[in-house]
Amino acid sequence: MTAIDDSTVRSPDALRADMVRALRAEDGVRTEPVAAAFSTVPRHRFAPDASPEVAYSLHSIVPVKKDEHGSDVSVMSTAHLQAVMLEQADIEPGMHVLEIGSGGVNAAYLQELVGTAGEVTTVDIDRDVLARARRCLDDVGYTQVKTVLADGEHGVPEGAPYHRIIVTAAAWDIPPSWISGLTEKGRIVVPLTVHGTTRSIAFDRDGNRLISHSYRLANFVPMQGEGAADERKVMLREGVVLRTDDARVPLAPQALNAALDGSRLERWSGAAYDLPDELDLFLTLNLSSPARLHAAPGIVDSGLVEASALRGVPALVGRDSIAYRTRRENAGTGGFESGVIAHGPQAEALADQYTDLLRRWAQNHRRRGAATLRYLPGPAPTPLPEAAVPRRHGIVTATWA
Ligand SMILES: C[S@@+](CC[C@H](N)C(=O)[O-])C[C@H]1O[C@@H](n2cnc3c(N)ncnc32)[C@H](O)[C@@H]1O
């Protein structure tokens, strides 16, 4: 009989220690309390159907529940993203914390951070997910965490006000209950989707408004229930899709598809291109009629649409014309220059507006974290302020340093 060499099989404790080291190295864990929480909670026991290696890997999600089309409706978020959000939340012992979207493990981290004097409530809209989270929490010994079955849109008023609210599904808006559910100096960490890109934003309460303290790119399953996103999506042709979550944007697929077949205007900005996520935040909030253009690899290979659209690119959309950004290498000097491709009868005007924004960003705001985001509740003012996007319960707006 051949002996099995198990010298490379690592114990969950060893995998956990490796994970914490790697989380520090990759700028996930920054502070000792968060490191201690990740070192203590036996993460693999909240993912009993996954291997410990997957449970403790930094960037793997663990699927929990899928819908009838096979899309994830609940997952255990990646360790890295959880660490980033817990650092953004800046949780102290004794705090009362609400988590919207349950899985168990993040609530256990929260309980470690608030300690025995604090309180953690976690709410989920899905009965199966919540029951699973409750089972895991009890099995591992986090019996004090409160679990609530409800649509998180309305918060959990019984436990309010909370020092911290952590939302763990991609939100499209910030309902009034989340702001009023915070203490006066409370903080909400929420993955907010603006024009197709989700960022985990730490917002501090400022009266009845919110002002951002930090933001990081994030990926989340979408919010369900009353707060679900209001998004329109049209296919211009096989492999070319436009999406927008702004009701003011016209989406006329036939005219835009015809524009793509027409002549193509190429305009170079003379400005540097880098930090695409920061650039895209500036663009999507400042373009007068923004959408996100996606193109499949075959379409890009055919030369019809630039490679910038492979993962979605901010587009400026008119009734019959469209413009989006691209880039080219700077000859000799290294780096890239940004530019615009435009199609349709209004191509010149759209390219002018787009190029002007590319230059403004590169000259004035080209660095990480330059934006401050605000959420202002209430009806959207007319005219809408610069760099603002209307939502059901208020507006998201930004300024750049
Ligand atoms: C990424 S999972 C949560 C991960 C979890 N926090 C963890 O510990 O890994 C997102 C969860 O949000 C829940 N969800 C979606 N919409 C919701 C809503 N309106 N109210 C409460 N929960 C919601 C989903 O059912 C899903 O379980």
Ligand as a Chemical Component Dictionary entry (heavy atoms), coordinates in Angstrom:
data_LIG
# 
_chem_comp.id                   LIG 
_chem_comp.type                 NON-POLYMER 
_chem_comp.pdbx_formal_charge   0 
_chem_comp.three_letter_code    LIG 
# 
loop_
_chem_comp_atom.comp_id 
_chem_comp_atom.atom_id 
_chem_comp_atom.alt_atom_id 
_chem_comp_atom.type_symbol 
_chem_comp_atom.charge 
_chem_comp_atom.model_Cartn_x 
_chem_comp_atom.model_Cartn_y 
_chem_comp_atom.model_Cartn_z 
_chem_comp_atom.pdbx_ordinal 
LIG C1  C1  C 0  -22.541 39.039 -0.102 1  
LIG S1  S1  S 1  -23.842 38.364 0.799  2  
LIG C2  C2  C 0  -23.475 38.754 2.460  3  
LIG C3  C3  C 0  -22.147 38.284 2.921  4  
LIG C4  C4  C 0  -21.992 38.252 4.395  5  
LIG N1  N1  N 0  -22.102 39.557 5.010  6  
LIG C5  C5  C 0  -20.728 37.539 4.836  7  
LIG O1  O1  O 0  -20.564 37.426 6.035  8  
LIG O2  O2  O -1 -19.948 37.043 4.039  9  
LIG C6  C6  C 0  -25.170 39.495 0.479  10 
LIG C7  C7  C 0  -26.441 39.185 1.205  11 
LIG O3  O3  O 0  -27.307 40.300 1.117  12 
LIG C8  C8  C 0  -28.626 39.799 1.184  13 
LIG N2  N2  N 0  -29.548 40.834 0.740  14 
LIG C9  C9  C 0  -29.792 41.267 -0.528 15 
LIG N3  N3  N 0  -30.725 42.234 -0.512 16 
LIG C10 C10 C 0  -31.063 42.426 0.783  17 
LIG C11 C11 C 0  -31.971 43.297 1.437  18 
LIG N4  N4  N 0  -32.737 44.164 0.752  19 
LIG N5  N5  N 0  -32.062 43.231 2.785  20 
LIG C12 C12 C 0  -31.300 42.353 3.501  21 
LIG N6  N6  N 0  -30.440 41.500 2.918  22 
LIG C13 C13 C 0  -30.307 41.540 1.597  23 
LIG C14 C14 C 0  -28.593 38.554 0.309  24 
LIG O4  O4  O 0  -29.654 37.682 0.632  25 
LIG C15 C15 C 0  -27.212 37.992 0.652  26 
LIG O5  O5  O 0  -27.299 36.992 1.621  27 
# 
loop_
_chem_comp_bond.comp_id 
_chem_comp_bond.atom_id_1 
_chem_comp_bond.atom_id_2 
_chem_comp_bond.value_order 
_chem_comp_bond.pdbx_ordinal 
LIG C1  S1  SING 1  
LIG S1  C2  SING 2  
LIG S1  C6  SING 3  
LIG C2  C3  SING 4  
LIG C3  C4  SING 5  
LIG C4  N1  SING 6  
LIG C4  C5  SING 7  
LIG C5  O1  DOUB 8  
LIG C5  O2  SING 9  
LIG C6  C7  SING 10 
LIG C7  O3  SING 11 
LIG C7  C15 SING 12 
LIG O3  C8  SING 13 
LIG C8  N2  SING 14 
LIG C8  C14 SING 15 
LIG N2  C9  SING 16 
LIG N2  C13 SING 17 
LIG C9  N3  DOUB 18 
LIG N3  C10 SING 19 
LIG C10 C11 SING 20 
LIG C10 C13 DOUB 21 
LIG C11 N4  SING 22 
LIG C11 N5  DOUB 23 
LIG N5  C12 SING 24 
LIG C12 N6  DOUB 25 
LIG N6  C13 SING 26 
LIG C14 O4  SING 27 
LIG C14 C15 SING 28 
LIG C15 O5  SING 29 
# 
